[in-house]
Amino acid sequence: MSSDKTSLYLVPTPIGNLGDITLRSLEILKQVDTILAEDTRKSGILLKHYNIQKPLISFHIFNEHKKLTGLIEKMKLGETMALVSDAGTPGISDPGFLLTRACLQEGIKLECLPGATAFVPALVKSGFPTDRFVFEGFLPHKKGKQTLLKKLSEEERTVIVYESPHRLEKTLIQMLEIFDEERKISVSRELTKIHEETITGTIKAVAAHFSEHKVKGEIVIVIDGKKE
């Protein structure tokens, strides 16, 4: 049976600059009983910065199935929790889906606060159409990657994918083989941080740039839709 009390808050955290957290997010983190964190060390830095002292429980992709039932039972007994990921909004290419679904199935009230998500600033600053877009998350490491890229090469909407720095160059080479080399893309890295960088141009030009420049930080690739 559903309760009027919110037991779980999905709280977005900054993707880089700690100043990007919302005032409401800070209020929620201060008032809940427990904070579920993807990496307690990384979340601990944020909480220490804002002088928030709350019990931290590790909750990530490798233990979420194991801990799910116990967390649901604690919330049923009245404990309030906040779920945070290392950066951005929980559930967007980060843990959160399983716990959210379980709460809904058990009639446990939850709220998702608005806040930082890496693909939004990358999409907006790309200059590509924002009225219709497709978010694919992280590309497959090996199996299925070529097939997915071929499918995305025919997509008429703007496409957004995440990539890691050590796979970026190889991914751009694969895209160069599959897409029209004059197709426009925009690659953003280190968003909101000191060394933030966005390179926009044809796949050929952007691939050439990153073949000469080694990168760090998480990557967002925005691909202009296929033109008629």
Buried (B, 14 or more C-beta within 10 A) or exposed (E): EEEEEBBBBBBBBBBBEEEBBBEEBBEBBBEBBBBBBBBBEBBBEBBEEEEBEBEBBBBBEEEBEEBBEEBBEBBEEEBBBBBBBBBBBBBBBBBBEBBBEBBEEBEBBBEBBEBBBBBBBBBEBBEBEEEEBBBBEEBEEEEEBEEBBEEBBEBEBBBBBBBBBEBBBEBBBBBBEBBEEEBBBBBBBBBBBEEBEBBBBBBBBBBBBBEEEEBEBBBBBBBBBBEE
